[in-house]
């Protein structure tokens, strides 16, 4: 009888712990303060920057969880994805991103670019392979290639590269909240803790802006 009571008590404690508030984040462990805070491009909304690379296996693994987390993003926060460019071979991925953005196809094909690299093992850095892939997605191949090779897309890719340097980003995936606080899965030690950290940094940024949480 006693053992059954203890088992029930343990189950109750476990159940309560499952719904307990996440542990408070710690500066220097879960996140770092940006040495020189940067202006945001989201106006009145709290900016969440994601630095990524399509060919990065960690970015690919994080994407499903990130998509789920973004569905719960408060209305006063906004994600900005920035394809990092640390080496010349990262540039094609950045150009793919901005080409799809300009074509209005980013929401439909962002995840499929990850799949092309990591599931289908396609080398989208090869222009011919990339053109075939774009056509397969129902895009006008000539239009896609024209935008991909345009000065505007090249400029956006370079701006993203400079932004990563400005924030001192050393690897991907990495995040910066409201131009002030940087975090990453390598800092937090896991995906769940990363999202908890981002949630708390959004709250922190909101408080510093003197605002209240917007209704979802």
Beta strands, then each sheet from edge to edge (+ up, - down):
strand 1: 32-33
strand 2: 46-52
strand 3: 77-83
strand 4: 174-177
strand 5: 181-184
sheet 1: 1+ 5- 4+ 2- 3-
end
